[in-house]
Amino acid sequence: MKNKLIIIAAIVSLLFGVLTIFAGGSVILDLFGMREREGNYVTYVVWASFISGILYVFASYGFFKNRAWTKTVLQYAIYILIAGFVALIVWILKKEPYETAIIFKLSFRILLSVGLFWVAKSIKN
């Protein structure tokens, strides 16, 4: 059961990481008109998500190779996303424009990272 959970975490981490890199990179580089589609995006949050996407891909490799450092990579992703969330709160308190969906998206990323971290804690190598 443990091995299946690690494989599922590896796949989820890889897929979500690639998707996050693509989505964040598209906004950062304004590919495919993504900036306009995103509306009032918050730059700090886009960068935090993009960087965490890269970390998800590294974590996926760690999961596949059963490396104990995987939890450290995910821990950094959590820290970066929390920092992005704090920046978002400051942004909101300053009454700057933002999309309300960003709160859900960022909360989901944090919870996903915590879940992946929890699985990574079971790796002992």
C-alpha positions, 0 to 999 in steps of 0.5 A, a space after each residue: 500500500 505504501 508503494 502505491 501511495 508513493 507512486 500516486 504521489 509521484 504521478 500527481 506531483 509530476 502532472 500538477 507540476 507540469 501543469 503549474 509550470 505551463 500555466 504560470 509560465 504562460 502568464 509570466 511570458 504572456 503566452 496564448 493571451 493568458 494574462 488577459 484570460 487571468 484577469 486581475 492576477 497577482 504577480 507574487 502569487 503567479 511566481 510562487 505558483 510557478 516556482 512551486 511547480 518546478 519543485 513539484 517536478 523535482 519532488 516527483 523525481 524524488 518520489 520515483 527514486 524513493 529519496 528522503 530529500 523529497 519532503 524537503 523539496 515539498 517543504 520549500 514549496 509549502 513555504 513559498 506558497 504560504 509567502 505568496 498567500 501572505 503577499 495576497 492578503 497584503 494585496 487584498 488589504 491594500 484594496 488592489 484588484 484581484 480575482 477571488 478564484 486565486 484564493 481557492 487556487 492558492 489554498 488548493 496548492 498549499 493543501 496539495 503540497 501538505 498532502 504530498 509532504 505527508 506522503 514524502 515523510 514515509 520515505 526513509 532512503 
